[in-house]
Amino acid sequence: ASLASVLRERIATAVYAPGVRIRENELAKEFGYSNGPIREALQLLVSEGLLVRATWRGVSVVELSDREIVEIFQLRMALLALAAELAVLHMDKRGLAAGKTLLKRVQAAKARGDVDEQMALGRQLSQWLCDGSGNLRLAKDWARLTSQTRMYIYASLRALADRHRIDQDEPWSEVIAAIESRDAPAARLAARHLMQRTLKGLWLDSGM
């Protein structure tokens, strides 16, 4: 994996928590890279909104306020609802079969109590839906917004798992069923319910 991919995963899983400084010399020691590739990787993550660069302070993991997180999730909700509606028009039988396969894997992970696998598969399902919309820009914007909020989703769902099971299979079953029946209003509504459940897990008031 590239250095940027490794750092992106560490940020997403809170190995590097919000506000933590990322030091070039420590990365050079760990990975054996020169300053050039390290700075390129860091700048890429700055451009993605995962890191921020401040004068005299170097690079650190971005910190989002509750309001900023909610605003990003409002955009995600709008995108996912639109993706569901478009998927009703554009997704073929092969695409539906792929979604059902992912859903079965979610259910199996839930039965095992594997929280990390459930979260990973949930991201795959979301990207599957956006890819199935037939709108390449929508799919790209979804991936960007997911990167910006993944660290907060991860931390919240890990805490939620300490209290009770994460139920991702039921709302995704509704989304897939609506797409299969070619019911666009139902698909939009199911996608909104899915995002609302995520926000509830984050203990944030979305105003929606």
HUCORPE-V764622 format. One record per backbone hydrogen bond with DSSP energy under -0.5 kcal/mol. CO is the residue of the C=O (numbers start at 1). NH is the residue of the N-H. E is the energy in kcal/mol with one decimal. If there is no record, write none. Layout:
[[CO,NH,E] [CO,NH,E]]
This chain:
[[2,6,-2.1] [3,7,-2.6] [4,8,-2.5] [5,9,-2.1] [6,10,-2.1] [7,11,-2.3] [8,12,-2.2] [9,13,-1.9] [10,15,-2.1] [10,16,-1.5] [11,14,-1.4] [15,17,-0.7] [17,20,-2.2] [20,61,-2.5] [21,23,-0.6] [22,59,-0.6] [23,27,-1.8] [24,28,-2.5] [25,29,-1.8] [26,30,-2.1] [27,31,-2.9] [28,32,-1.8] [34,38,-1.4] [35,39,-2.8] [36,40,-2.1] [37,41,-2.2] [38,42,-2.5] [39,43,-2.5] [40,44,-2.0] [41,45,-1.8] [42,46,-1.9] [43,47,-2.4] [44,48,-1.3] [45,50,-2.3] [45,51,-1.3] [46,49,-1.3] [50,62,-2.4] [52,54,-0.5] [52,60,-2.4] [54,57,-1.6] [54,58,-1.4] [58,54,-2.5] [59,22,-3.0] [60,52,-2.7] [61,19,-1.9] [65,69,-2.4] [66,70,-2.5] [67,71,-2.6] [68,72,-2.2] [69,73,-2.3] [70,74,-2.2] [71,75,-1.7] [72,76,-2.4] [73,77,-2.6] [74,78,-2.0] [75,79,-2.6] [76,80,-2.9] [77,81,-2.4] [78,82,-2.1] [79,83,-2.8] [80,84,-2.3] [81,85,-2.0] [82,86,-2.7] [83,87,-2.4] [84,88,-1.4] [85,89,-0.8] [86,89,-0.6] [86,90,-2.2] [87,91,-2.6] [92,96,-2.3] [93,97,-2.4] [94,98,-1.9] [95,99,-1.9] [96,100,-2.4] [97,101,-2.0] [98,102,-2.0] [99,103,-2.3] [100,104,-2.2] [101,105,-1.7] [102,106,-2.0] [103,107,-2.4] [104,108,-2.1] [105,109,-2.3] [106,110,-2.5] [107,111,-2.1] [108,112,-1.6] [109,113,-0.8] [109,114,-2.6] [110,113,-0.7] [113,115,-1.2] [114,118,-1.9] [115,119,-2.4] [116,120,-2.3] [117,121,-2.6] [118,122,-2.2] [119,123,-2.0] [120,124,-1.8] [121,125,-2.4] [122,126,-2.1] [123,127,-2.4] [124,128,-2.6] [125,129,-2.4] [126,130,-2.1] [127,131,-3.0] [128,132,-2.0] [130,133,-1.1] [130,135,-0.6] [131,134,-1.1] [134,136,-0.7] [135,139,-2.0] [136,140,-2.1] [137,141,-2.6] [138,142,-2.4] [139,143,-1.9] [140,144,-1.8] [141,145,-2.4] [142,146,-2.4] [143,147,-1.8] [144,148,-1.5] [145,149,-1.3] [146,150,-1.6] [149,152,-0.7] [149,153,-2.2] [150,154,-2.7] [151,155,-1.9] [152,156,-2.2] [153,157,-2.8] [154,158,-2.2] [155,159,-1.8] [156,160,-2.6] [157,161,-2.2] [158,162,-0.7] [159,162,-0.8] [160,163,-1.6] [160,164,-2.3] [165,167,-0.6] [166,168,-0.8] [168,172,-1.4] [169,173,-2.0] [170,174,-1.6] [171,175,-1.8] [172,176,-2.5] [173,177,-2.4] [174,178,-2.1] [175,179,-2.1] [176,180,-2.5] [177,181,-1.9] [178,183,-2.6] [179,182,-1.2] [182,184,-0.8] [183,187,-2.1] [184,188,-2.5] [185,189,-2.3] [186,190,-2.5] [187,191,-2.1] [188,192,-2.2] [189,193,-2.4] [190,194,-1.9] [191,195,-1.9] [192,196,-2.5] [193,197,-2.0] [194,198,-1.4] [195,199,-2.4] [196,200,-2.2] [197,201,-1.9] [198,202,-1.1] [199,204,-1.6] [200,203,-1.4] [204,206,-0.8]]
